[in-house]
């Protein structure tokens, strides 16, 4: 019994020592911006898969270090509520056909891209939209 108690205490001691919490530091930057209707660029062929709209934005704050070690998150403002992207929603057309639309994003150093699509392959320009980009830069 003493041996079992000793082994349990040693195990708890080792676990406690090995599970120390590390704290890191980071700079967090939040940027709110508008994408106007005329800034969206059409890509693909209307009526075919892959048709949509995109915008490429210059963000020198998005560095290799941010991509590899930090974090970038995008939000869209809809009805005065910030919703995280990727964001999908569902429609029903006037003729009763169900389809979905959505936003997604990608990035490379210095460039942040937002795409919009509708699953019926007749994507409409998403118009003026308000976004929030949160960039976590590791120190």
Residue frames relative to the residue before (quaternion, step in Angstrom):
aa qw qx qy qz dx dy dz
X 1.0000 0.0000 0.0000 0.0000 0.00 0.00 0.00
X 0.6453 0.5110 -0.3217 0.4679 3.58 1.00 -0.85
X 0.6331 0.5366 -0.3332 0.4475 3.56 1.04 -0.77
X 0.6435 0.5176 -0.3121 0.4697 3.60 0.98 -0.84
X 0.6458 0.5079 -0.3097 0.4785 3.59 1.00 -0.83
X 0.6434 0.5206 -0.3139 0.4652 3.60 0.98 -0.85
X 0.6661 0.4948 -0.3047 0.4675 3.61 0.87 -0.93
X 0.6390 0.5251 -0.3235 0.4598 3.61 0.98 -0.80
X 0.6680 0.4955 -0.3018 0.4660 3.60 0.93 -0.90
X 0.6386 0.5121 -0.3265 0.4726 3.60 1.00 -0.79
X 0.6559 0.5135 -0.3163 0.4539 3.59 0.93 -0.88
X 0.6560 0.4983 -0.3113 0.4737 3.58 0.95 -0.86
X 0.6406 0.5248 -0.3262 0.4558 3.61 0.97 -0.79
X 0.6718 0.4876 -0.3031 0.4681 3.57 0.90 -0.90
X 0.6508 0.5158 -0.3201 0.4559 3.58 0.95 -0.83
X 0.6545 0.5174 -0.3071 0.4579 3.57 0.94 -0.88
X 0.6747 0.4850 -0.2888 0.4756 3.59 0.94 -0.85
X 0.7301 0.4481 -0.2564 0.4477 3.60 0.90 -0.86
X 0.7073 0.4399 -0.2637 0.4865 3.60 1.18 -0.28
X 0.2152 0.7748 -0.5643 0.1870 3.55 0.75 0.97
X 0.4205 -0.7011 0.5210 0.2454 3.53 -1.05 0.76
X 0.2319 -0.7543 0.5997 0.1325 3.53 -0.90 1.00
X 0.1986 -0.7656 0.5966 0.1355 3.54 -1.02 0.73
X 0.1628 -0.7825 0.5961 0.0773 3.52 -1.03 0.84
X 0.3426 -0.7123 0.5714 0.2207 3.50 -1.30 0.24
X 0.0465 0.7867 -0.6140 0.0445 3.52 -1.13 0.66
X 0.3389 -0.6694 0.6137 0.2457 3.50 -1.32 0.44
X 0.1448 -0.7862 0.5970 0.0670 3.56 -0.85 0.97
X 0.0754 -0.7920 0.6058 -0.0047 3.54 -0.81 1.08
X 0.0986 -0.7790 0.6177 0.0420 3.58 -0.90 0.93
X 0.0330 -0.7984 0.6004 -0.0308 3.56 -0.81 1.08
X 0.1585 -0.7550 0.6304 0.0859 3.57 -0.76 1.07
X 0.0947 0.8015 -0.5837 0.0895 3.58 -0.92 0.88
X 0.3670 -0.7019 0.5717 0.2139 3.52 -1.32 0.47
X 0.1527 -0.7124 0.6713 0.1361 3.52 -1.20 0.63
X 0.2848 -0.7822 0.5380 0.1328 3.53 -0.61 1.21
X 0.6980 -0.4973 0.3311 0.3949 3.54 -1.21 0.58
X 0.7151 0.4752 -0.2550 0.4447 3.59 0.92 -0.90
X 0.6020 0.5772 -0.3567 0.4209 3.60 1.24 -0.22
X 0.5776 0.5845 -0.3827 0.4222 3.61 1.19 -0.45
X 0.1949 -0.7787 0.5893 0.0920 3.58 -0.90 0.95
X 0.3999 -0.7238 0.5200 0.2140 3.54 -0.83 1.08
X 0.0033 0.7832 -0.6215 -0.0181 3.60 -1.08 0.71
X 0.7331 0.3661 -0.3044 0.4856 3.56 -1.17 0.59
X 0.5146 -0.6207 0.5002 0.3158 3.52 -1.38 -0.20
X 0.5102 -0.6608 0.4592 0.3036 3.56 -0.78 1.06
X 0.7871 0.2857 -0.2436 0.4894 3.55 -0.94 0.97
X 0.7106 0.3907 -0.2548 0.5268 3.58 1.28 -0.13
X 0.6367 -0.5270 0.4004 0.3956 3.53 -1.22 0.55
X 0.7561 0.3627 -0.2790 0.4679 3.56 -1.00 0.84
X 0.5175 0.6306 -0.4241 0.3933 3.58 1.26 0.08
X 0.2773 0.7605 -0.5508 0.2035 3.57 -0.85 0.94
X 0.4428 -0.6508 0.5429 0.2928 3.51 -1.35 -0.37
X 0.0283 -0.7954 0.6053 -0.0052 3.56 -1.11 0.67
X 0.1105 -0.7458 0.6488 0.1028 3.49 -1.35 0.32
X 0.1962 -0.7506 0.6216 0.1082 3.57 -1.02 0.89
X 0.1082 -0.8125 0.5728 0.0062 3.54 -0.75 1.12
X 0.4250 -0.6837 0.5321 0.2623 3.56 -1.04 0.81
X 0.1135 0.7605 -0.6298 0.1099 3.55 -0.80 1.11
X 0.1866 -0.8143 0.5398 0.1037 3.62 0.08 1.24
X 0.5548 0.6159 -0.3880 0.4029 3.61 1.24 -0.34
X 0.6294 0.4888 -0.3382 0.5005 3.59 1.23 -0.38
X 0.0004 -0.8175 0.5699 -0.0835 3.51 -0.14 1.38
X 0.6894 -0.4216 0.3641 0.4630 3.56 -1.31 0.03
X 0.6387 0.5363 -0.3258 0.4453 3.58 0.98 -0.83
X 0.6422 0.5035 -0.3228 0.4794 3.62 0.98 -0.78
X 0.6724 0.5008 -0.3009 0.4544 3.59 0.88 -0.93
X 0.7360 0.4332 -0.2323 0.4655 3.58 0.90 -0.93
X 0.8429 0.2045 -0.0535 0.4947 3.61 0.91 -0.88
X 0.6968 0.4529 -0.2675 0.4877 3.59 1.23 -0.26
X 0.4029 -0.6853 0.5408 0.2748 3.52 -1.11 -0.71
X 0.0753 -0.7641 0.6395 0.0398 3.54 -1.14 0.74
X 0.0120 -0.7986 0.6004 -0.0408 3.56 -0.83 1.04
X 0.1918 -0.7836 0.5847 0.0849 3.55 -1.02 0.88
X 0.0902 -0.7640 0.6377 0.0384 3.53 -1.16 0.80
X 0.2041 -0.7386 0.6261 0.1444 3.56 -1.24 0.54
X 0.3399 -0.7332 0.5502 0.2103 3.57 -1.02 0.79
X 0.0601 0.7826 -0.6107 0.1048 3.53 -0.64 1.22
X 0.8373 -0.0470 -0.0157 0.5445 3.57 -0.67 1.12
X 0.6639 -0.5430 0.2751 0.4344 3.59 0.99 0.96
X 0.6098 0.4832 -0.3684 0.5088 3.58 1.19 0.59
X 0.3619 -0.7118 0.5588 0.2238 3.59 -0.97 0.88
X 0.0602 -0.7908 0.6089 -0.0167 3.58 -0.77 1.11
X 0.4480 -0.7102 0.4702 0.2717 3.58 -0.85 0.92
X 0.2950 -0.7175 0.6119 0.1543 3.51 -1.23 0.74
X 0.4194 -0.1135 -0.8987 0.0596 1.68 -2.02 1.45
X 0.1100 -0.7780 0.6186 0.0050 3.49 -1.14 0.84
X 0.0435 -0.7901 0.6114 -0.0079 3.57 -0.79 1.06
X 0.0086 0.7768 -0.6297 -0.0061 3.54 -1.13 0.62
X 0.3955 -0.7412 0.5103 0.1837 3.54 -1.23 0.52
X 0.1785 -0.7730 0.6063 0.0547 3.51 -1.16 0.86
X 0.1381 -0.7061 0.6679 0.1902 3.47 -1.39 0.10
X 0.3920 -0.7368 0.5027 0.2252 3.55 -0.68 1.12
X 0.7013 -0.4664 0.3353 0.4222 3.58 -1.30 0.22
X 0.7112 0.4161 -0.2580 0.5044 3.59 1.16 -0.56
X 0.6393 -0.6015 0.3017 0.3721 3.60 1.24 0.49
X 0.5006 0.6433 -0.4380 0.3791 3.60 1.21 0.23
X 0.3216 -0.7468 0.5551 0.1753 3.57 -0.90 0.98
X 0.1374 0.7613 -0.6284 0.0810 3.54 -1.06 0.77
X 0.3394 -0.7390 0.5433 0.2088 3.56 -1.27 0.24
X 0.1762 -0.7421 0.6351 0.1224 3.50 -1.33 0.41
X 0.0844 0.8303 -0.5482 0.0545 3.54 -1.13 0.40
X 0.3512 -0.6946 0.5942 0.2027 3.46 -1.41 0.38
X 0.0772 0.7555 -0.6504 0.0144 3.54 -1.19 0.62
X 0.2304 -0.7951 0.5501 0.1102 3.55 -1.20 0.34
X 0.0913 -0.7462 0.6555 0.0724 3.50 -1.40 0.32
X 0.1156 -0.8034 0.5808 0.0618 3.56 -1.25 0.30
X 0.0288 -0.7180 0.6926 0.0637 3.45 -1.42 0.33
X 0.7134 -0.4424 0.2727 0.4701 3.60 -1.12 0.31
X 0.8496 0.1584 -0.1557 0.4784 3.54 -0.80 1.13
X 0.7699 0.2996 -0.1630 0.5394 3.61 1.21 -0.29
X 0.0817 -0.7640 0.6395 0.0271 3.53 -0.98 0.96
X 0.1158 -0.8195 0.5610 0.0168 3.59 -0.70 1.11
X 0.1237 -0.7631 0.6316 0.0587 3.55 -1.05 0.86
X 0.1220 -0.7876 0.6024 0.0440 3.57 -0.92 0.96
X 0.1042 -0.7607 0.6374 0.0645 3.54 -1.24 0.61
X 0.0295 0.7993 -0.5986 0.0439 3.58 -0.96 0.86
X 0.1673 -0.7208 0.6544 0.1556 3.53 -1.39 0.24
X 0.5158 -0.7165 0.3860 0.2675 3.57 -0.79 1.05
X 0.5897 0.5637 -0.3868 0.4299 3.61 1.20 -0.18
X 0.4277 -0.7359 0.4138 0.3231 3.60 1.37 -0.05
X 0.6132 0.4646 -0.3702 0.5206 3.56 1.24 0.53
X 0.0092 0.8644 -0.5015 0.0368 3.54 1.01 0.93
X 0.2777 -0.7387 0.5955 0.1505 3.51 -0.99 0.94
X 0.5946 -0.5363 0.4456 0.4003 3.56 -1.16 0.55
X 0.4264 -0.7434 0.4497 0.2517 3.62 -0.71 1.02
X 0.4480 -0.7213 0.4398 0.2925 3.60 1.24 -0.09
X 0.7497 -0.3546 0.2855 0.4803 3.55 -1.28 -0.37
X 0.0208 0.7983 -0.5987 0.0615 3.57 -0.81 1.02
X 0.2800 -0.7335 0.5971 0.1645 3.55 -1.19 0.66
X 0.0636 -0.8048 0.5899 -0.0165 3.55 -0.84 1.06
X 0.1682 -0.7285 0.6495 0.1379 3.53 -1.35 0.33
X 0.1336 -0.7745 0.6167 0.0448 3.54 -0.86 1.07
X 0.1068 -0.7714 0.6255 0.0475 3.58 -0.85 0.99
X 0.0763 -0.7966 0.5995 -0.0139 3.55 -0.67 1.19
X 0.1334 -0.7690 0.6229 0.0535 3.54 -0.78 1.09
X 0.1147 -0.8029 0.5848 0.0143 3.56 -0.46 1.29
X 0.3430 -0.7398 0.5328 0.2262 3.60 -0.61 1.07
X 0.3606 -0.7176 0.5563 0.2135 3.54 -1.16 0.65
